[in-house]
Amino acid sequence: MSQAEKFLDLPLEEVIGDRFGRYSKYIIQDRALPDVRDGLKPVQRRILYAMHQDGNTAEKPYRKSAKTVGNVIGNFHPHGDSSVYEAMVRMSQSWKVRYNLIEMHGNNGSIDGDPPAAMRYTEARLSSITTELLRDIEKQTVEFAPNFDDTTDEPVVLPAMYPNLLVNGSTGISAGYATEIPPHQLGEVIDAVIMQLEKPDCSLEQLMTVIKGPDFPTGGIVQGIEGIKKAYETGKGRIIVRGVASIETLRGGREQITITEIPADVNKANLVKKMDELRLDRKLEGIAEVRDETDRTGLRIVIELRKDANADGILNYLYKNTDLQVTYNFNMVAIYNKTPQLMGLKKLLKAYIDHQKEVVTNRSRFDLHKAKERLHVVEGLVKAISILDEVIATIRESKDKRDSKNRLSKLYGFTEPQAEAIVTLQLYRLTNTDVKTLQKEASELEKKIKQLESILKSESKLISVIKKELADVKKKYNDERKTKIEDAIEEIKINLEVVVPKEDVIATVTKDGYVKRTSLRSYSASNFEDLGMKESDRLLRKLEINTTETLLLFTNKGNFIYLPVHMLPDIRWKEPGQHVSNFITFDENEKIIEAIGVSHFTEDLNLLFLTKNGFVKQSVLSLYKAQRFNRALMGIRLKDDDEVINVYVTKGNEDLLLATKQGYSLRFNLEEVNPIGLRALGVKGINLKENDQVVGGIILDENVDFDLLVVTHRFAVKKMPATRFERSKRARRGVAILRELKANPHEVIAFIPVTKFGQLNIRTEKGEIVKIHSSTLRLSDLQSNGSFVADSKKIGAIIDVWVEEIALEE
């Protein structure tokens, strides 16, 4: 064969697909998933068999773990010693497995995640219950296969005299498959097996009268009978596992939460650390101290509370935000007939029962063969003793052992095994007593043979043997259930006062979208003008608000942002806030136009939206109580190029006064605008001319204590009394508030209320700000165009207009 002929020209995807397929098959079948029959992964099975073969059993002294690891990797498991030792340690950890398969002396880790000592320091042996997994393995009960180097054989599966897969559970991740089978209480599982043996067509409901649900090694509480039932039915289901906690009253009226059990596979040290971090970061109010008081008597975590703290609320918060409560998802995948399968409870039990039938049948065949062999030998010995003198004479006349056996066979008809037994018989056994013993043994052997033959012939007798052996295991190893089962999953409600310290603060929102909250102390110690923000930015709203309240931000695109005040960054008055995009998803093209503080989302108040294209929408305020804080939510549906220009809180019976760019105004009562849903468009508020748009809207009620300012693009400003506008009907053209000019007509830029303390600010594109106090402006009638306050040719066009309260010095 030439050099070229040694290589195959194959497509890369075919080669990779083939090799990965083989690798996946190996990972699935021979590494990560347990066998449904004995509940063990290959590495676990090899460790237990190696220890059994080495005599490292429960009744013998402990041996160095390193010796076992060496045996395993040398004879059965050609992988790293660390992976073997880790598997060995896990089978000895009482907080990881429900029933320890290995007993270990020395440091085998802890529930706090501490690593075990190196294998040269620890000692191990099989636990007592593991003998039930390996019992009768030498009686050809299970199939053996050659090991990795064909020097010895190893069991493909263990006999498993109890259903270990359900009893100890399993967890693993392979290629394309994962498994998550919880542990169960031994007695319950055995009772379920016996029930299915007695009545193979029993229902899942009947099985669940004996097998209540998972039983985790660390105890805890399981919630969700429906989830358990679904998992037992389909192999997949979801339950809640929570720790056991109680609220204790101390002297002085204080309380403490004491945790005595935690969910399985939760690191206790990390749990305690997380709880303490909630206290340090002030994410949870009312905790004075968190202590781990665990000792040799048992697990105990103490959470000492401050006086008047809400103990139930704090406990609920810990359930929701720490691993004191976790979700457990069943995924009962196991290897069945060399294939990974998702299996329900009945199928798992049936697979185990089929395995037990095979084991007991194989053992009965083995015992029957041995009993028949022994009976044949005993019959030969009895016959030999009855003609003892002739037998002795024949042996004495023979040349050697082989000749003796041949003569005995030829003269008296003994078979080869009988002749072997006769020539190796010790002289002291040639007594009268021994003949009776042999006859008794023969009688017992005949009885045993009859019994074994009946087991092999009768299915019912086979089942009764399995039931008896299971009952014996239950009697020997049964214990109390550790995990409590509760029917329903409790809905956890967290009171805000538990999470948030009540504090009055100043919340600020700038036009460019920077938000913060400032303590009253920082605010009082600073000048109002010292508010930290960019020079080109301005304050949109300053709100005195409590940390338990909510801030609603509204954008020109019709969206709103739900921000609990306690989630705002706590920043000093003199320092700039954080942009809203830092903690929610926010479109950079959007602008915040309004900020409203809400203490209670009631149905007595409405939110009123005004849009550029003249639409008006009212919605009940309670609709805007959101559960998601990570992105902007829709507040009103907009059409085409429409934008929101104003948002107000209303009672629904006030008047609304609208003004347009071309100088029209319309006043109507809000009872004409019925409250509608979040995603609705609204109704027409004002009938617009072509190319006209709404520039502002003002709420008017019986307590009007302000005037109205109109600002035009030509820097004309006029002030009018708010009471001068008469009420009309919705969706009309309205009345003119400017005198019409044929050449260079005024366009309204702003229509805003102003009090006697108000100062009008006009920012231009050249960065200049024109400031006019309202007290310097005279009241004008509707047809006036106001007074010019600046020259746009000199200072540039208007880009922003706002009013702020400033009292003039006397």
N, C-alpha and C positions, 0 to 999 in steps of 0.2 A: 504494500500500500504506500502510495506517494504521500509526501507531506501535505499536499493540497487536499488529498482525499480524507485526511483526518478531521477536517473542518466542515461544518454544515453551514450553508447559506440560508439563514432563516430571518423572517421579519422580526424586528426588535419587539413590537407589541406582542407577538406570539410567544416569544421567549419569556418576556417579563410576565405576561399573563399566566403562562404555564408554571413558572417558578413561584410566583406569588400565590397561585392556587394551591400548590403543594405546601407552601409555608402556612397558609391559612388553615388548611386541613389539619396540619400538625398542631397548630396553636389551639384550634377548636377541640380536637379529639384528645390531645395528649399533654395539655398544659393548663389551660385556664378554666375549663368547665368541669363540674363534678359529674360522676357517673350516677345515674338515678338509682342504681341498686344499692351502693354502699355510701353514697353522698360524699365521696372523696375525690379530690383531684389526684393525678398521678404522683406528684411529689409527696403528698400526704400519705398515700397508700404505700409508697416505697419506704418512707420513714418508719411507719408502723410495722411493716413486714420485716424490715431490717432489724428493728429492735426485738421483735418477736423471735426471729431466727437466731438472734444473738443471746436469747435468754434474758433480755433486759426488761423483765416483766414486773407486775405490781407487787408480787410477793418477794422479789429479790432486792438487794441493795441498789441504790442509785449508782449510775456510771457517768463518767465524763461525757458531756454533750459532744465534744470534739471527736470522740471515738465513734459515736453513732453517725455523725456527719461524714466522717471518713468512710465508714462502711457504705453509706447510701451513695456517695458520689463515686466510690470505687466499684460498686457492684451493680447499681441500678440507675442512677440519675447523673448522667455525664454533664453537669452544669456547675455553676459557681457554688462554692461552699456557703456564701452569705445567703443566697436564696433558699437553700436547704435549711440553714439554721433559723432564718426568719419564719419559715413555715412551721418548723418544730416549736419555736417559741410561741407562735400564735396559738397552736393547739394546747398550750399550757396556761394561757392567760384567761383567768376566770371572768374578766370583764369583756372578753371578746367572744368566747364560746360558751354555750349554755352548759355543756357537760365536758369537762377537760378530758382530752384523749391522752395527754401526756402530763405527768407530774414532774415538776422541776424544783431543784434545790438551788438557791442563789438568786441573784437579781434577774428576773425575767421581764423587766420593764414595769410600767405603771399606767394607770388610767390617765395620768397627767402627760403622757407621751414621752416619758423618760425612756431612753434606749436600754435594752437588756445588756448584761455584762457579756464579755466575749465568751465564746463557746469553751475556751480553755478553763474558764472559772466555774461554769455552771455544770450541774449534774442532772441527769434525767432518767426516767423510767416510764414504762407504759402505765396508764391508770387502770384501775380495776375494770371500769366499764369497757375499756378497749379490748379486753380479753373476749368480750362478747362479739366484737367485730371480727376477731381472728379465730374464734372457736371452730374447731374441726377443719381448719384449713389443710391439715396434713392428711385428711381422709378423702382427697381428690374431689372435694365439694365444688371447687371452682376451677376455671380454666387457667392454665399457666402458659406463659410465652417466653421465648428466649430473651435474655437481657440484651443490652446494647452491643456487647462484644461476644455473645453466644457462649459465655463461660458458665452461665447458670440460668435458672429459670426464675421468673417472677410472676406473681398472680395478676391476672387481668382485672380482677375484682375481688373484694374480700367477701367472706360468707355473710357478714353483717346480720347478727341475730336480733337486731332492732333497727328500725328505719332511721338511720343516721342523717339522711339528707334533710328530713323534716325536723328532726330533733336538734341538730346543730346548725342547720341552715348552711348557706354558702354565698359567697360574693366573688365575682370575677369578671374580667373584661378580656375578650378574645378578638379575633378579626371578624367584624360584622355581627358579633353576638356578645351579649353581656348577660350576667345572671345576678339576681338579688332575691335570695330565698331566706326568709327570716327563721330563727330558731323557734322551737315549740317545746311544750312540756312533755316529757317522756311518757308519762302515764296516759295522757290524753291521746297522743299519737298511737300508742299501742292499742288503746281502746278502739280507736277509729279503724285500725288494721283488722282487729278481731271482728268488728261490726261488718266490715266489707267481706271478710272471710265467711261469716255466717250468712250474710245476705248480699251477694254480689251486686244486685240491682238496687241497693239502698240509695236514697236520694241524698243530695248535698245537704239539705236541711237536716236530715237525720244524722249525717256525719257531724254536722256543726253542733249537735246537742252534746257531743263528747269532746270534740276538738274546738275549743272556744276561739282560738286565734293565736297569734304569735306570743311567745314568752321570752323576752329578752334577758340576757344575763344580768344587766344592771337594773332590771325591774322597770319602773316607770308606768305610765298610763297610755294605753292605746285607745284612740277614738275613731269610730267609723265602722260599725258592723257591716254597712253596705259595701265599703271598700274591701273588707275581708272576704265577704261573700263573693264579690266580683272576682277577686284574685283567685279564690278557690275554684271558681267556675271557669275562668278563662286563662289564669296564669298571670294576669296583670291586674293591679288594683292599687289604690292610694289610701293610706291611712295617716293619721297624725300620731306621733309619739311625743309625749311630754313628760317632764320630770315630775317628781312628787314633791310638792311644797306646801308648807302650812304657815299660817300667820299666828304668831305667839305674842301675847301681851306681856310687857315688862313693867317693872315698877315705874311709877311716875306717869302712867298713861301712854308711854311709848310702845311701839310695836316692832317686831322683827320678823323677817321672812326666813324660814329654815327649809333648806332643800336637802332631802335625804336620798333621793334617787334621781339620776339623770338619764336621758335617752342613750341607747346603745351607740357605740362608735363616736361619742362626743368626747373631746379632750377636755377634762375637768379644769386643768390649769388655764387653758384658753378661754373657757366659759367664765371663770372667775375674773380673768383679766378684762374680758369684754364688758362684764358688768361694772367693774371698777372704772373703766374708761368712760362709760356712760355717765357716771357720777362726776368724773374729773372734767369732761367736756361739757358738762351741764346740759346734756341732751335728755337727762332724766332728773327731775327734781324730787327731793325728799329722802335720798339715800345719804346716811351719815357715814357708813363704813361697810365694806364687803370683806368678809373673812372666810378663809378655808380652814375649817376645824376638823377635817378628816383625820382619823387616827385608826388604830388597829380594830376599834370597835365598829367602824363603819364610816360611810361617806356622810359628810355634813358641811354644807355651805351656809353661812349666816349672813344675811343682809340686814344690817341695823338701820332703822328708819328714824328720821327726825320727828319731833313732836308734831302732831296734827297732819302728818303725811298720809296720803291715800294709799294704804297698803294693797288693797285689791287692784287699784288702778296701776300701781307700780308692778305688781305681779303679772298683770295682763300685758303690760308693755314688755316685760322680760320674756314672756312667752312668745310675743310677736317678733321681737327684734334681736333675740339671742338664740343660741342652740338649746335653751331650756325646753323649747318645743321645736321639733323637726318634722318634715314630711318624709314618710317612708313609702317608696314605690316598689311594689312586688314586681318581679320579672322572673318567673319561675322556669328558667331554662336549664335543662340538664341533658346529658348524653344518654340517649335511649336507642338501643340497636345501632350503636356507632354513629348516631346522627343527633345534632343538637335540636331539641324540641321544646316549645313552650307548652307547659303542661299544667292542667288544673289538679285539684286535690285528688279526685277519684282516679285519674290516670297515674298520678305519682304512687298512690297506694297500690293500684293494680300492678304497676311495674315492680314494686317491692315484693308483693305477694308472689308474682310469677318467679322472681329470683329465689324467694324462700322455698317455693315448691321444688325448684331445680336443685337447690342446695340440699334440702332434706332428702330428696330422691337420690342424689349422688351419694350422700353419706350413708343412706340405707343400703344402697347397692354395695358400697365399700364394706360396711359392717357385715352384710350378709355373706359376702365372699370370704371375709376373714373368719366368720363364725363357721361356715361350712368347712373351710380348711382345717380349723381347729377341731371340729367334731370328727372329721376324718382321722386326724392324728390320735385323738382320745380313744376312738373306737379301736384303732390299731394297738394302742398301749394296753387297753383292757384285754384284748384278745391275746396279746403277748404274755401278760401276767397269768392268764388262765393256762398257758402251756409253757410256763416259765422254765422248767428244767430242760425241755427240748431246745428252747431258744438259747439258753446259756450254753448248752452243749454245742449247738451249731456255731455260736460266736467263737467258742474256744477252739473249735476245729479250723476256723478260718485263718487265712494268711494275714489279712489286714482289714481295715474298715470297709473298703470297697467290696472285698470278697464276702465279708459278713453280710452286707446289704443284699448282694446278689443271691446268696444262699437263702436268706430269710424270704426274699421275694419268690424264689423258685420253689422252696419246700413248703412254705405256709401261705403263700398268696398275698403277702404284704406289698403294698404299693411303695414307691420310692419315698414319699414323705413319711409314711409310717415306719419304714425300715430305718430312715434317718433318725426319727425320734427314738426308736428302740435302742439303737447302738449308742446314742448319746445320753441314754437314761442313766441317772446316778443310782448307785446301789441302794442308798437308804430309802429310795422310793419303792423298792420291791417288797413293801409290807402290805399287810392285809388292810390297814387303814387307808393307804393310798389308793387301793382299788376302789374303795367306797367313795373317796374324793373324786376319782376320775369318773365314776358312774354318775355322781351328783353333777359334776361339770357337764357331762354329756347331756344329762336331762335338761339342765339350764340352757345349754346351747341349742337344743332342739326347740325349746320354748322361744328363745330369742330369734331363731331362724323363722319360726312360724309367724312371730310378731312382725319381723322385718318384711317378710313376703306379703303379709296382709297390708302393710303400709304401701308397698310398691304396687299392689293390685287395686287398692281402694283409695279413691280421691278423698272421701270423707275422713278416713283414718289419717291420711297425710295432713289434711287440714287440722285435725284435732291435735296432731303432734306439734304443728307450727303454733297453734293457739296456746298450748301448754307451755311451750318454750318462751313465747312472748310474755305470758303471764308470770313466769318465773323471773324473767328479766325485770318486769315492772315491780314485782314484789321486792326484788333485791336493790333496785336503784331508784325507785320512784321518790320524788320529793314534792315540796309545795310549789305551786305556781308563783312566779315572781312579778309578772306584769298583770295589772288590772285592765279589764276590757270595759269600755264604755260605748253605749250604742251610737250616740250622735257626736259629730264634730262640733265643738263649741265655737260659736262666733265670738271673736275677741273684739271688744270695743274699748278704745283707749280715750279716756278723758284728757282734754287738752291741758288742764292744769297739772296733770302728772308730768307731762313732757316739758311744759313751758313755764318758767317763773313769771308770775304776773308782774308786769312793770310798764309804767307809762313812759312812752318814748316819743321822740319826734321823728317821723318818717318823711324823707324828702325824695322827690322825683324831679329830675331835670328834663328839659325839652329833648336833649340828645339821648335820653334813656339811661341815665345813671341813677341808681337807687341806693339808699342806705337807711339805717336807723341810728339815732343818736340818743344817748341817755340824757335825761333832763339836766343832770349835773354838768355834762359837757356843754350842753346848749346854753345853760344859764351863765357859765363861765366865759362865754364867747360873745363877741359882737355879731349881730345878725348878718352884717355885711361880709363877715369873714367866712361865709360858707364856701367850702372847698369845691371848686369846679373850674372847668376850662373857661377862658376869657370869652370865647364865642358862644358858650352855653348860657342858659338861664334857668332859674327855678320855675318848674311847672306847678308843683304843689308842695306845700308844707302842711303836714297833718299831725295833730296831737292824737296819739293812738296808743292802744295797749298791745302788748306782745301776744295776747290771746286772740286778737282780732285779725282781720284779713285785709289785704290791699288788693284792689282790682285795678289793673292797668289796661287801658283800651287803646287800640291802634287805629290808624286811618284805614287799614285794610279790613276792618270789621271784626278783628280778633280781640280776645281778651286774655289777660295773663292773671292766673290765680296765685297770689303770693301770700301765704301766712306771714304775718309781721315778724314772728320769731325766726323765720328763715332768711330775713334780710340781713346783710352783713352789718355787724355792730361796729360803727366807725365814728370817730370824733367829728365834731361839727366842722372843724377847720380842714379836714382831710376829704379828698374827693371820694365819692361812692364807687360802687362797682357797676359795670354795664350789665343790663338785664340779660344779655347773651351769655354771661359767665355761668349762669345757673339754669337757663332754659334754652331750648332751641328757638331762635328768633331770626326772622328774615331781615337782612340788613337794609332792605328797601322800605321796611315799615317804620313808622314814626309813632311814638307814644303821644296821644293827644289829651288824655285825661287820666287822673288817678283818683280813686274813690275808696275811702276807708269804710269797712263793713264790720259791725260788731255782731249782728245777727242776721242770717239770711231768712227774712220773714216773707210771708205772702202779702203783707200789708203795703209793701213798697214795690215800686216798679223801676226798671231801668229804661230810660228814654234815649233812643239813638236818632240823630239827625244826620242826613247825608247831603253831599254836595248837589246831587240831582233832585233834591226836594222830597225824598222819602223820609217818613217818620215811623218809628217802630217802638212799641212798648212791650216789655216782657217782665214777668214777675221776677223779683230779685232772687227768690229761692232757687230758680233754675240755674243760677250762676255759681252755685256751691259745687266746686269741682273736686274730684279725687286725685287728679293727675296734676303735678306741678312741673313737669319736665318740658312742656311745650305750650305754645299759644293755642287757644281753643276758639272755635267760631262763636261769635256773639251775635252777628247779623249776616245774612246772605246779601252780597252786593252784586249788581248787574254791571257788566261792561266796565267802564272806567270810573264808576262811582267810588266815592270815599266817604268815610265817617268824618264829620267836622266837630260834633259836640256829643257828649254823653252826660245825662243828668239822672239823679235819683228823684223820683216823683211819687206823690200819693195817688196820682191818676185823675185828680179833679182840678188841677191848676190850669192856667192859660199858658200857651206857648206863642211867643212872638218871633217870627222868622224874618230875616232880611236877606236880600239878594244883591248880587254884584251890580246889576243895572239900576238898583235903588228902589226896589219894591219891598213892602213889608206886609205881613199878614198875621193877625192875632186870632187864635181860636182855642176852644177848650179841649183839654186832653181826653175828656169823656167820649169824644168822637173817635179816639184811637184805642181800639180794644186790645188788651194784652194778648200776645201770641207767642209761639215757641221760639227756641234759640235760633234755629236755622231758617226762620222765615225772612221774607224780604221787607215787610212793612207796607204802609199805604202812602199815597201821595199826600204830602203836607201842603204844598203850594204849587200852583200852576205856573210854570216858568215859560218866559219867552225864549225864542231861539237864541242859543249861545249865552243864556243866562245861567247862573248857578247860585245856590245858597251859600252865604259867607258866614252866617252866624245865627244862633237861636238863643232866646233867653226865656227862662221860666218866670211867670208873673203870678203872684197870689195876692191875698188881701194885705200882706205885710210888705208891700213894696217900699223899700227905703233907699232906693238908688236911682240914678239917672242913666241915660243911655248915650254912649259915644258912637259916632259914625266917623270912620277914617277912610279917606279916598286915596287913590293912587297918586293924586296930584298934591298930597300933603295938606288937604283940607280936612279940618276937624270941626265937628259940631256936637253940642250937647243938647239932649232933649229930655223932658220929663217922661218917665216910663208910663205914667198914667194917661198920657195924651192919646195913646193908641186904642181905638175902639175894637171890641170883639166882633169877629165875623165868623164865617164858616170855613172848614178845611177845604183844601184843593181849589182855592180861588186865586186870582192874580194878586189881589191885595191893593194897597195904596202906595203912592210914590212918597219917598222920604227925601228926595233930592229934586231940585229944579232942573228940568231937562235943558241941556245945552246942545245946540246943533253942531258947534265946532268944539272939538276936544272935550266930550262929555266926561263927567266924573264917573269912576268905577269904585264901588265900595270894596275896601280891602278888609275892614274889620267892623264888627257890630258887637260891642261889649258893654256890660254894665260897669258903672263907676260910682263909688260913694264920695262923700265930701272929703274923705282922706285919701282918695285914689290919685295915683300919679300915672299918667299915660306915658309909655315908653315906645318909641318907634326906632327900630334898628334898620340901617340902610346897607346896601351892598358894599359900600366903602368902609363899613365897620363903625360908622358913627351912630350914636344914640341920641335921639331928640327926646327930651323929657319935659312934660307939661303937666302941672298939677291941675286937678279938676276945678279947684276953687278959682283959677284964673280964667276959666272958660264961662261965657254967658250962655244962658239957655236960649235955644233957637226954635223957630217953628218948623213944621214939616217941610215946607217948600224952600227953606234956606239951604245953601250949599256950604255953610260954615265958614271958618276963617282959615287962611293959609298960615301954616306954622313953620314952613321951611321951603327951600327951593330944591326940587329934585335934581335939577341940572348940576347943582354944585355938590350935593352930598350923595347922589345916587338914588336908585329906586328902593322902595320899601321891601324888606324881606321878612320882617317880623314885627308884630304889634302885641303888647300886653299891658296889663294894669297891675300895679302893686300898691299896697296900703302904706302910705307915708304921711304922718301927721306933720303939718307945717309948724315951725317954731314961732312962737308969738314974739 
